[in-house]
């Protein structure tokens, strides 16, 4: 509040920054837990650790939102990616851009694969304490359904994003932040890239459900008290300044992690200095709004940023930068063309649109301004792309950049193929071919090859099984070959039921489970035959036990 009251926030310039998250994969296209070694080889401050040993992050310097900023951003990301791939190759790995790595398995999410940094172990311990020791319960229903439990924060490591930061002035923050909230749904619908998790087809952008549930500190309660998740869209429009969001988060959420704070920000401010507000920044890093407000200091000057965390990593750098250009152009244009969005759209409609986009992608329908019902593709093509174009050109972005990157969005939406649609078409193309492990490896392998070629995702052909690496790579572990869709019987079921199951499904062994789905025995076809032989004239014994 003191910084705002003294008018210290930088104004008169808009900058765009980015953070690129990526997966490290081995020769079988599964997670390669070699990030510490890769980052040590790189020895570059642009690269940093993520939660898992098979992930890394690339940090890009901000550029003014003008001129050839998007070409510059793409070139910077590609340069760092190439450097990372060279270092990864020395460790027998490669770098893959994906919102969720298709080949990732629950077995990859053990604490053995957490990055060996104190902050990550502390984060896991803090979240577990807040949950009261209850397991993380992930349930998502889409084309398929998944319901799994896990014992650590490592579920979050399934996600990778391409985060964009837009620097705005203090006066612009409220209208620009509200605009960012309003456009998050259609931008996500166009950018959706992550429909697969553990081999299941779920939401168009499964990261949204996965990220919220993997960092949820709430436990179930019989009381009707509303407790907000740490990962969320938000609850209302911003009315005044960024302080509203910081105050609300501090009031609603407990501190997860703490550390020494070396400055006295009020004293620094009183003496005419610039406080870094490290405690606020540290706390803000543990509250995960999809559009996160950020305070920072660069070259001794404080600034405000809106960080969009919703966009997935991949499919290509070109696709990612196009997503960022579309988002930034709309955030800049909407306040100028529509004024106060809070008078044109109810906040609950914006939040509902966001969930619809996460679930359905380009097939979503939205409640848009003034109560208009419109489908995602019509809204993007007929209204939002021309608006984003005006916003970018009005900011001084080169016409070549505007045409190139918004043209990628236009072609993607017109073709109807974003990353999600490509992945699902690949699943359909591979149906009945190889094992599930081979199919998922083929999707990852095809994605890696085509993103290296640089063609945008709307031009990609569906994945082919030949790129899975062959049996030498896809049958290295039992988990790659085993079947998880099992036919089982309970302890108190009749033997005749087990015999019927064996006969109809042509299986020779049936697992026996208790009421908690724990394995307590195994009934074989040979044992059933022995029971019949030992009970002549009496038929099949009735009780498995």
N, C-alpha and C positions, 0 to 999 in steps of 0.2 A: 504493500500500500504506500509506503514511504517513497519507493522508487517511482511509482506512478504519479504520486502527488508532486514530486519534484521534476516531472517531465524528463526523466533520464533515459527512457526507452528510445532506441534508435528508430528514426522515421525517415521517410523520403527514399527508401530503398527496399526492394523486395528481392530476397534471395531464395534459391532452391538448393536443398541438400538431399543426400540419399544415404541409406544404409542398405547394403546388399548381404543377405544371408544365403548360405549355400550348404549343400551336403557333400561330404567326402565319401566316395564309393570305391569298393575294391573291384577286382577283375570280374567278379560275378555280379556286379552292380548292386551289392548289398552294402550297408553302412560300414565304413572303414574308420575305426576309432584311432586315427593317427593325427588328429588336429594339433596336439601339443608339439609333436615332432615337426609338422609342416610349418607351424607358426615360428618355431625356433629357426628353421631353415630360412624363412622369409626375412626375419629380423627387420620388420617394417611396421611402424606405428599405424599404418592404414589397416592392418589386419589385427583382429582380436578374437578372443575365445567366445564361444557360446556355451550353453548349458552342457551339451553333450560333446564327447570326444570325437564324434563324427561330423561336427558342424563347425563352421567358422563364419566370421562376419567381416565385411569389407566396408570401410568408412570413407565416404567421398567428400572432398572439400566443397563448401557451398559456392554456387555461382550466381551472379545477378540474373534475375528473371528477365532476360533481354537477349537480343542478338541470337547467336547460335548456341544458346545455353544447353539445349537438349542434345545437340550433336556432341558438344563438349562432355556432357554427362555420360552419354553412351560410350564415347571413346575412353573416358577415364575408367568406367566399370570394366570394359573389355580389356584394357591394359592390366588392371589389377587381377582380373580373372586369369589371364594368360600367365601372369607371374605366379599365381596360386597353383595353377595346373602344373607348371614346371616343378615347383617344390613338391606337390603331391605325387608326381610321377616318381620322384626319388624315393618315396615311401610305398610305391606300388599301388597308388590310388589315383583318382581323378576327381574333378569338381563338377557337380551336377546341380543345376538350378531347378527346383521343384517346390511347390507349396507344401506337399507331403511326399516324401520319397515312397514310390509304389512298393518297393521291396522291404521296407522297414517292418520288423516283427516285434512282438511284445518282448521276446527274449533279448532284443537289442537295447531294451530300456531299463536294464538293471543298473544299480549304482556302480557297478564296475566300469560303466561307460560314462559316468558323470565326469566333467572336466575337473582335474585335481586342483581346484582353487578353493580357498577357504570360504569365499562368498557363496559358492554354489552349495556346499555342504550346509552352510548356515541357513541359506534360503530353504533348503529341503527340510531341515530340522524345524525352522520357524513355521512353515506351512503345516507340517505334521502336528506340531503342538496346537496350532489354532484349530485344526480339524479334530482335536481330541483323540488322535490315533486311529480314527476311522479311515478305511481305505478310500482311495480315489475311485469314484464310480463313474464310468463313462458309458453313456447310453445315447446312441444316435440312430434315428430311423429315417432312411431315405429309400433308394431303390431296394437296398438290402437293409438289414438291421444288425447293429452291434451292441453288445452289452458286456463290458469287461471291467474288472477291478484291478487296481494296481496299488503298490505300496509306497510310491515316491512321486516326486515332482517330475520325474523323467518322461511322463506322458507328453509334457510340453515340448520335449525335444523332437517330436514328430513334425513340428511346424517350422517353416522357413518363409520369410517375407521379404519384400522389397519396400522399404519404408521411405517415404518422401516427406521432407520438412519444408514448409513455406514460411518464410519470415515475413511478419506484418508489423505495422505500427500498433501502439497501444490503442489509438482511436479506431483502427480498423478491426481490432481483434474480435469484438463481439459479432459484428455483421459477417465477417469472413468465417469465423468459427461456425456460426449458424448455417451459413451457406455450405460449408464443408460437411456438416451433418446431413443437410437436405440432399446433397448429391452423392452421398456415400453409396446408396443403394444402386442407382444406375451404373456408376463407375464399377462397382463390384460385379454387377451382372455381366458387364462386358469383359472383365478381367478374370473371372472365375477359372480356376486351374487345378483344383484339388478334390476330385470326387472319390478317391480311393484311399482306404485305410485298412490295413491288415487284410487286403484282398477283397474288401467289401465295398460296394458302390453305395455311397451315402449321399451327402448334400453336394450341390454344385461346388460349393466352397466349404468343405468339411472343416477346414481350419477354424472357422468361426465357432462352431460347437465344441470342437476339441480344445481350443485354447481356453475358452471360458471354463470348461469342466476340469481341465488339468491344473488350473490355478485357483480353484474354488475353495475358499477356506470355510464355507458354511457347512454345518452339519444339520441333519434332519432334526426337527423339533415338533413337539405337539402344540407349541404356542403359535399364534398367528402373527408373530412379530415379523415384519418385512426386513430382511437382511440382504443388502445388495451384494452382488458378486464383484470381485476385484476387476474382472474383465467385463466390460459392458459398453453399451452404446451411449448411455446417459439417461437422464430423467426429465430434463426440461431444456428450453432454450436459454442461452446466456443473455441476460438483460443489461448488464452494465460493463463489467470488465473481466479479465482473466482471473482476478482475485476470487470471484464467485466459485470457480471450479476448484481452485486450490483449497479454499476454506471448506467446501463441502467434502472433499476427499479426506482432509485432515480430521474433520469431525466424524466421518463415518467409518474410517478404517484405522485399525491399529498399526503401529509401526512394526514392520517385519524384521528389519535389520537396523542396527545402530552402529555408529562409529564416532571417533573423535571429531569435533568441530573446532577448528582452530581460530575462526574469526568471530567477532562480536558484530553482527551485521548492523545493529542499530547504532553502535558507536561509530562504525565506519561511515555510515550514512550521515550521521550528525557532523562528522568531521569533513564532509564533502567528498568522501570516497565512494567507490562502487562495490557493494557487497556481492559476493558470488552466490550466496544463498545455497551453499552446498548441502545443508541438511534438507532443504526443500527439494532440491534436485534429486537427492538420494531417495527420499520418500516417494517423489513423483515417479521414479523408475520402478516402483513396486505396486503402482496402481495403473491398470492397463485399459484406459479408455481407447476405443478404436480410433478416435481423433484425440490425440493427447496434447494438452497445452504444455508448452515448454518455455522455461526461462533460461537464458544463457548469457555469457559475457564473452565477447570476441574483441580482441585488441583493446581491452579496457572499456568497451561500450556495451551496456546491457541491451538485450533484444528479446523479442517474443517470437515463438514459432508455433505453428500448427503441424503436428506430426501425424500423418496418415499411416496407421499400422495395419490397415485392412488388406492391402494388395499383396498377392502371393509372389514368391520368388518364381521366376521363369514365365513362360516357357523359353523365351530368348531375352537377351538384353534389349533388343529392339522392341519387343512386346512390352517389357517392363517400363521403358522410358516413354513409350506411347501411352501407357496407363497413367504415368505421372503427369504427362502433358495434358491429358484429358481432364484429370482431377484438378490440376492447378489452374487451367483455363476457366473451368466452371466456377471455382472458388472466387476467382478474381471478377468474373463477369456478372455473376448473379446479383450481388449487392448493387451494382451499377445499373443493371437492367430491370430488376424487380424490387429494389429497395429492401425493406425489412421482410425477410422471408417468414418471420413469425406471424405476420398478418395474412400470409397466403397459404400456410400449411400448419396443421396441428402437429405438435411434436410427436404424439403417439403414432401419427401416420408415417412420419419419417422413420421412426423406429420399426414399425411394422414393415415398411418397404425394405429396410435393411435385412430383416430376417427372411423376407420373401426372396430377395436377391441371393442370399447365402444358400437357401434351399434349392432354388430353381434356376438361378443364373439368367440366361437370356430368355427363358420361358416364363419369367416372373411378370406379374401385373402389379402396377403401382397406383396409389392414390396420390396424384400430383397436385400442383398448385390449384387453389380454388375448388378443390373437391373433384377434379377431373380424374377419371379412371382411364389408364392408358397402359399398354403393354410395353415391356422394356425396349424392344427393338424399334418400335415406332418412336418412342420418346427420345432415344439416343440419336437415331438417324435424322428425324425431322426437326428436332428442336435443340437438343443439347450439343451436338457437334457444331452447328453454326454458332451457337452461343460461346462455346469454348474457343472457337476460332477468333471471334471478336475479342474475347478476353485476352488471348495471347498476343494478338496483333496490337491491341491497345496498350499492352505492356511493353511493346517494342521488340517482341520476339520476331526473328527473321521469318519471312514468308515461306522460305524453303523448309525451315524447321516445322512450321505450323502444318504445311501441306504433307510433309513426310510422316509425322507422328500421328496426327489426327487422321491421315489417310489409312494408316494401319488399323486404327479403331474402326473406321468406316468399313473397310474391306472385311474385317473380322466379323462385324455385326451383320453385314449384308450376306456373307457366306454362311452365317449361323454356326461357325466353328471357332470357339475359344478353346482354351486348354482343357476345360472339362469335357467338352463335346469330343475333342480329339481322343482323350483318354477312354471315354466310354465307347467310342467307335472302335478303338483298338481292342478293348475287351471283347466286343461283339465279333470282331474279325478273328480273334484268337480262340473263340469258343470251341471247345472240343479238341483243341490241339495241345499236346504236351501236358505237363502238370501245372498246377496253379503257380508254383514257384517259377517255372519256365516262362509262363505267360507274363508274370509281373516283372521278371528280369528283362523280357523282351521289350516291355513298355518303357522301362528305365533306359535300356540300351538305345532304343530308337530315339527317345527324347534327347539323350546326351549327344548322339550323332547329329540330329537335326538342329539342335541349338548351337552346336559348333559351326554348322554350315551357315547359320545366321538367318535362315528364312523364317518369316513370321509364322505363327502357329496356324493361321487360317490356310496356309499353303501346304501343311504337313499331310503326308499320306499315313493311314493307320499303321500301327506297329505290326511287324512281321516276326514270326517265331525264330527265323534264321539268325537274328541278331542277339539271341539270348545267351550265346556263348557256348552252346553245346552241352552235352551231358557232363563233361569234365568240370564245368563251372556250376551247373544247376543241380548237381547231386552230391555236393560236398558235405552237406549236413542232413541229419535225419529230418529236421524241421522242413527242409525243402521238398521232401518226398512224402511225408506222412499225410494222412487224411484226418481232417478235424471234424468232418460231418459224420458222426458215429451213430450206429444203431446199438442201443444198450437195453438192458433189462434191470428191473429193481430186484432186491433180495427176496421179496415176498411174492414175486410173480410166478406163474405156473411154468413148469418146464415145457409144457406143450406150446406155450406162447414163444419161448425161446426157440424151440424146434421149428415152429411155423416161420419165425423170422429168418432163421438160417436157410430154410428151404426157399422162401420167396426171394430173399436178397442174395442168395448164392454166396453166403459167407460161412466160414468154418469156425469162427471164434466170436463170442459175444461178451463184451465187458459187463460186469455186474456192478451197479452203483448203489450207494445209499441215498437217503433223501437229500443230502448236501452235494450230490453229484461227485462224491469221492469214490475212487475205484476200490472195491472190496473183494473182487474176485474176477475170474475169467472162466466162462463156460465154453467148452470146445465141442465140436461135432462128435468127436470120438467119445467123449464122456456121455453124451446123450445116447449114442449107440450102446455103450456099455450098460447104461441104466436099463435100456430096453432088454438087452440080453440077460441081465440079472433078474429081470422081473417077467419071466415068460407067462403069457396068458393074462397079465395084469395091465398091459398097456404102459404108457409112459408115466413114471412117477410125477406127481403134480407139483411138488415144491422144489425149487432150485436148491434151497438149503438142505 
